[in-house]
Amino acid sequence: MTRVAVIQPDITLTLDWEGVIRDAALSETMRGEPVSEWFGRPWMDTVGGVGSLQVRRMVEDARASGVSAYLQVTQRFPSGLELPVEYTTVRLGGQAGLIAVGKNLQAVAELQTRLVAAQQAREQDYWKLREIETRSRLLFDASSEAVLVIAASTLRIVEANPAAIRELGLAPGWNFADEVATKDRPAFRDVLMRAREQGRAPGVMMHLGAEATPWLLRASLMARNPGPVFLIQLTPATAHGLPLAEGKAPRGVPLRGDALLEEMPDGFVVIDPAGTVRRANRAFLDLAQAGSEASVIGEKLDRWLAQPGMDAGVLMQTVAQHGEVRLLPATLTGSLGTETEVEVSGAAIRQGGASGGRDAPADAPRMMGFVIRDIGRRMLASGEAAALRAALGALANDVGRVPLPAMVRSTAALVERACIERALRLAGNNRTAAADALGLSRQSLYAKLERYGLSEDREGSPDGHA
């Protein structure tokens, strides 16, 4: 025998043709509510808010088409209870009236409220997590200690903060285990094993890099998608009173050589095999029109050296083939669009730690350093010198035809005019500055400009500015 499930409505209202309540029945779950006060009242008067409009619509639809759509209203009971109820209204035969059946949605409303609260809590947790992530990223980048994130499965570097890139020359994608000295690798494996078992491992001294520089290494295991990673913290051994190898400078303070590179008038930049900038001095930042070293670290050198036929790819290929480059002309474009004519020289440090050279092995370079020199003024000066030499050469043809005192006066005039033009060009046509550079008064400079016919070509303001 087949059983048919019958859904009992929570509220059944019997209405007349105008929507006035004539009778009401409640389900077992709502038996305690007195509804006799509804009898004789319009249905729309027993609902709250905009529910009266919904009731009017259901009554009109039922009279016109026989059945109305399902609409939700807030049903007010005589006891003061208010419940969300979903009604539909059906027309009875002839002029018998209407019947409205409703389902109590209180349980659904409570679930919806809980869902909204859960969504809000989840969103708050998400933004808290983003805030924590942002703070962690800022601390990671601003830390003066070298910090690395390496994959637990492959030991390859996933992330390296600027201090690690600057001090160790490490880049994402490299295998960190290869940087550990051979004698320290068993201890390094023990550190990682302890970090796997206990979550973190205490500091152990390790020798890293081609120079086997001592560092205090601490490791922690962190969960991360797609797999766990190790957080490696590296502190110079001298910071903990550990002895350094003989002849090695402390790593806790800037090396003298590094300070000299920082003060060099020529640009100096270090890139990895992928062409990514890992170190840049102040002069290079000026050429690249960058505000700080952090703004260029991690960027491709092609961002500034992108001239066809002489870009970072050509430099790297030349270093790979010949071990070095010397005085290659190029054009460096700053971040603000200024182009500078430069000469580039450089070499590489290879995997074995040896510097590049003509007898260096052909294996891939590990890091490459380039000196970039601004030659814009030199090119301008060489053009002026060539013009002066041509003019003096023409005077030499007058030997024997022009008296010597006249030739000396003409030569002096050529040299004087060339010096005045050069001073004006360097001073941006500022006559006061040009006069100071030449050791002349402004009146003397004006007189010489009139003598050589330069005053008309270089009009200036009364205060001496062009």
Secondary structure, DSSP 8 states (H G I E B T S, - for coil): ---------SEEEEE-TTSBEEEEEE-GGGTTS--GGGTTSBGGGGEETTHHHHHHHHHHHHHHHSB---EEEEEE-TTS-EEEEEEEEEE-STTS-EEEEEEE-HHHHHHHHHHHHHHHHHHHHHHHHHHHHHHHHHHHHH-SSEEEEEETTT-BEEEE-HHHHHHH---TTSBGGGGB-GGGHHHHHHHHHHHHHHSEEEEEEEEETTTTEEEEEEEEEE--SSS-EEEEEEEEGGGGT----TT---SSS--HHHHHHHH-SSEEEEE-TTSBEEEE-HHHHHHHT-S-GGGTTTSBGGGT-EETTEEHHHHHHHHHHHSEEEEEEEEEE-TTS-EEEEEEEEEEEETTS-B--TTS-SS-EEEEEEEEEE-HHHHHHHHHHHHHHHHHHHHHTTBTTB-HHHHHHHHHHHHHHHHHHHHHHHTTT-HHHHHHHHT--HHHHHHHHHHTT-TTTS---TTS--
